[in-house]
Amino acid sequence: MMQSPDTTPYPLTSYADIPPPLWRATSASVCGSSHLRLGLPCQDANYCLTTVNGALVGAVADGAGSALFAEVGAGLAVHTAVESLLSCIEQEMPQTEREWKHLLSFAFQNALEALTLEARQRETELRELATTLILIALTEKSVAVMQI
């Protein structure tokens, strides 16, 4: 049975121009048993977003256990890298491997600059925010990944 327009919970026509997302993602970080036992925070971080043009951009990081602010470094790295890459590909989608490498490198450079600034603000060494970082972008036609 068809509902009349005035009983529809939202106007269906307002979504007509929005294509369904190409990707759906979920992520989680779980604190390991040794961290729980020692009262340490989870030093892993992840972050992902979909773009208006249908791409998925995500990152995962594993903060170095020896770093005093590893969880801060991991969180800052994933957020900065994802937001940086996202803003670039929303403006213009890379078409070649060279363009992808350039944008991924740019995102990593922005993450490093954010970590350097955070270290200065905390009056500590950059190594106290040490983390790994993996950045990925998925589009309808491409997969681009970089790790450091």
N, C-alpha and C positions, 0 to 999 in steps of 0.2 A: 504494500500500500504506500502510495506516495505522500509525503508530508507537505503541507503548504509552506511557502517560504517564511511566513511569520513564526512558525514553530521550530524552524531549523536552528540549532544552537549557534551556528555561525554562518555567514553568507558564503555559500559554496563558490560563487563566482570570484571572490577575492583571492582564491588560491589557484585559479585557472592558469595563470602565467608562471607558476613556480613548479619546475619539474621535480619529480621525486629525487631524493639524493641517490647518487651512485653508490655511496658507501655508508655504512653504519659502523660505528666503532664503540667499543667500551674498553676501559682499562682499569687496572688496579695494581697497587703495590702493597705487599704484605710484609710486615716486620718478621725477620727470621727468628728462630728459637734462641740463638745465642744473643741476639740483640735484646730480646725480651728478658732473658735470664740476667743480663748485665744492666738492664734499665736504659739501654741506648735507643735512640729514635730510629725509625725506618730511614735509611739513607738512600733509598731508591725513589725515583720520581718518573712520572709519565704524564703526557699531555697530548691530546689530539683534537683537531678541529676539522670540520668540512668547510669548503669554500663555496662562494656563491656560484662558481663555475663548475662545481661537481667534484672537485679534487678532495682528497683526504690528506692532511698533513699531520704527522705524529712524531713523537720523540720519546725515547726511554733513556734513563741515565742511572748509573750505579755509583753513588758517592763513595769515595775511597774511605775505607774503614780507619785509616791512619790520619785522616784529615779532621781537624777540630770542628769544622762547619760543613761536613760532607753533605748533610741533608739540605742545607741552604744552597750549596753549589749545584747539586743535582736538580733541585726545583727551579732555580734561576736559569740554569742551562736549558732545560726542556722548554720552559715558557718563552724565553728569549728566542731560541732557535725556531720554534714553531711559529710564533707571531711574525718574526722576520721573514721567513719563507712564505708564509701565508700572504703577507702584504705584497710581496713581489709577484706571486703567481695569480693573485686576483687582478693585478694590473695587466699582466701579459703572460700567458701560459708559455713556458719554454717548449721549443720544438725539437731541439737537437741535444745530443748527449753533452756537448760542450756547454750549451746554455744551462742545462741542469747542474753540471759540475760547478759552474760559476755561481749559480744561486745557492746551492748547498754550501759551498765554501763561504759565501757572503753571510749566510745564516750562522755558520760556525764562528766566523770572525765576530759577529755581533754578540754571540754568546760569550766569547772570550772577553770582549770589551766590558760586558755587563759584570762578569766575574771579577775582572780587574778593578772595576769601580767599587764593587761590593767589598773587596779586600781592603781597598783604601779607606772606605767608610768605616770598616771594622778595625782599622789600624792593625792589620795582620798580613801575613804573606799569602800570595795567591794559592800556594799549595795547600793551605788550610781549607780551601773550597774545592779541592780536587774531585773530579768525577769523570766517568766515561760519558759518552753521548752518542746515541744513534738517532739519526734523523731520516724519516721516510716520507715520500710523497707518492700518492697513488692517483692516477688520472684514468680516464677511459682508455687511453692509449699508452701510458707510460708508468713505469715504476722506477723511482730514483731513491737510492739509499746511500748514506755516508755515515761512517763511524770514526770516532776518535777515542 
